[in-house]
Amino acid sequence: MIKTADEIEVMARAGRLLADVFAYLDTLPLAGATTMEINDRVEAYITGPLQSRPASKGQYNYPYVLNCSRNHVVCHGMPSEGDVLADGDIVNFDITLEKDGFIADSSKTYMIGNVAPHARRLVKTTYEAMWQGIRSVRPGARLGDIGHAIERHAKKAGYSIVRDYCGHGIGREMHEDPQVLHFGRPGTGLTLREGMVFTIEPMLNEGRARVETLDDGWSVVTADGKLSAQFEHTVAVTAQGVRVLTLRPEEKAARR
């Protein structure tokens, strides 16, 4: 569970490479592309220029490099040749990357073209909720503090939090301890210690929190058919507070 300073630096390198994958995605024309085309482009970029391994492929027998979760798909959406991204869609790309034995995990919800105001608000609030959770991370804080910060922000905006899926420890394995819930009570749960590394990845629904899994065994959708959005970063607990290992270029500029 606890990573050494040297191990965190290796993970930070993987995180920087993963952030570069999202910078690459930012340059692609998404409208009109199939999610399988995006999957194949990301795989070629990770294995080619970045000389890394797409860690999701083969994990739990999952056959693809990324998850593509569009509109009412909450998480684990599978890419498909028939799934064409269109103007007005929101779509989450969840990607993992392994370099030198350690894995980084991150996701971003993209808004394609002329997205409706209510969908833009959901995406914006989900991103803010993730950062509320991240800002709660410091030695001595509790896991419940993270969940509470996320849940409070989401509920204030009128959204529900998906409770069936959570963040997780990460390192040499994609899923390690602890589980990081996106709801909870402050002052409860595991105490955070310097060297812990885990993901924070809230999923917010426009409607109710209840979700269902499709027949493909992977794609999770909102039970009421309403929109869902997600963002994710891999973070490390430091002596000073928190270090976001997958921070993207545009986020670095915004935090100056």
N, C-alpha and C positions, 0 to 999 in steps of 0.2 A: 504493500500500500504506500509506504513512504519511499520517495525517490531521492537519490543523492543529488548534489548540485551538478555533478557531471552528467547524470542521467537526464536531468531536466534540461540541460543544454542540448543534448541530443534530441530530446522531444521538441525543444524550441526550433531546432533546424527543420524537423519534420513539419512543424506548425507553419514555419515561414514558406516552405514549399507548398503546403496545402493552401495557404493564403494566395499564393501565386496562381494556383489552379482557378480560384474564384476570380482573380484579376483577368485571367484568360477567358473565363466564361463571360465576363462583363463585355468583352469585345465581340462576342458572337451575336449574329442576328437570330434571336430566338423565335420570333413569330414565323410560323410556317415550317419550322423544324420539327422532326419527330423526336420524342424523348430517347429513342434508340440512337439516333444520330448524335445527340448530345452525349449519351453514354460512351459511344465509340470515340468521339473526339476527346473526351476527358481521359479515357484509357490510353489513347495514343500520346496525349500530352504528359501524363504521369510516367509512363514507361519509357517514353522517348526523351524529350528535352530535360525532364526532371530526374531521369534515371532512378525511379522509385517504384514501389509496389502499391497498387490499389488494394488496400487491405480488406475491403468488403467482398471482393470477388472470391468465392469459395468459402467464405465464412458462413457456417451453418448451412452449407450447400447453396448459398445465394449465388446465382450465376452472373451477376452484373457488377459493374464498378461503382454505381451510385444508385440512390433512391431518387425518384422523380415523383413528387407528391403534388398534384395539381388540384386547385380549387377545393373540393370537398374531401380530397384525400389528405388524411392527417399525417401519416408517415408510412415509410416502407413501400411506397409506390414503385412498381416495377416498370422499367422502360419498355417501350413497345414500338414497333414499326407503324402501328395504327394510331398511336397517340400523338396527335399533331397539336403543337402549341399554337394558340390563337390570340389575336388582339383581345385584351380585356382579362386574360387569364392571370392568376397568381400561381406560381409553382415553386416549391421548395426543392433544392438540390442538396442532398446530404451525401457527403463524400469523406472517405477515410484514406489516409496515405501512410505507408510505412517506409521509414528510412533508417538504415543502420540498426534495425531490430526494435525500434519504437514506433508507436502509432499515434497519429493526430487525427482528430475527428471534428468536423465543423459542418454547418449548413447555413444556407441563406435563402430567403424567399424573394424571388424575383417578380416584379410587376411588369407585365408585357403590354406595351402600347397604352391604349386608352382604358385604364382600369377605373372602375366605379369608385366614387368617394368612400362608400362604406367598406369596400375591400382595402383601399389604401389605409383607412383608419385602422383596420384590423392588423395589417402588416406593420404599421408604425408602432402600434401599441405592443405587439408581440416582441418587436426588437427592443423597445424600451423596457419591457418586463424582464427580458434576458439580462439587460444591463443592471436593473435593480438587483437581481440575484447576484451578479458578478461583484457589484459594489459591496455586498454583504460579506464577502470572503476575506477572512483575516485569521491569524492564529488566535485561538481562544473562542472564536465564534462557533455557533452550532449549525448543523445541517438544517434544522428547523428555521433558522434565521433566513437562510437562502429561500426556502420554499415560501415562507411568510411574505417576504418582500415581493416575490413574483406574483403570488396569489392576490395580495392587496392591490397591486397595480392593475392586474387584469380585471378584478371584480369592480374596481372603481370605474373602469371604462365600460362595464356591462358585459364582459366576456367570461366564458367558463374555461377552466383549466382541465386539460385531459389528464386523468389520474392513472390511466392504465400503463403509461410509459414514462420513463424518468431518465435523468442523467446517470452517469456511471463513472467509476474509477477507470483509468486507462493507463497503459504503459506498454509492456511487451505484448500484452493481450488487449484486445479491443474492449472487452468488458471485464472489469475488475471491481473489487469493493472500493468505496461504498456505493450504494444506490443514493442518488440525489433527487429527492422528490421536489416537485414544483409547487407544492402547497405545504402548509404546516404551521406549527405554533412557534413563536420565537422562544429561544432559550431551551429548546428540546432537541434531542437527537445527538448524534456523534459530535464530539468536539473536534474542530479543525486544528491540524498541526502542520507546521512548516514541512514541506516536502510532499504533501498530498497533491495528487493531480487527478482531475476529474472533469467531466463535461457538465455544462449547464445548457439545457435544450428545451425550453418550454414550448408547448403546443397550445395555442389558444383557439377556441371555437367561437364562431358568431352565435351559435345557438347553444344547445345543451352539450354537456360533457360526454355523453354516452357515444361510444364508437363501436364499429363492427369490422370484422375481417372478411375480405372477399374470398371467393373460391380459389384464387391463386395461392392462398395460404400466407401471403405477405402484405398486400395492400390493405391498410386500415383507413376506413372512411367514417365521416360523421354519420351517426344514425339518422339524423334529421335532414341530411343532404345540404346543410349550410356550410359556409366556408370555414377553413381552418388554415392557420399559418404557424410557422416555426422558424426559430433561429437557434444556432448552437455555436458555442466556442469551447475549446479545451483550455482549462485554467490550472495554474499551479499556486498553491498557498506558499507565500514567501514571508520572510521575517518582517517585511514592510507592509504586507497585505496580500495583494493578488497580482499575478502576472498572466496576461492573456497570451497563450502560446500560439494561437491561430489568428491573431489580430490582422485584419486585412488592410491594404494600403490606404483606402479611403478613410478607414477608422483612425489610423495613425495621424492623418492630417487633421481630422476633426478633433482629436484629443490634445492638440498642441495648444 
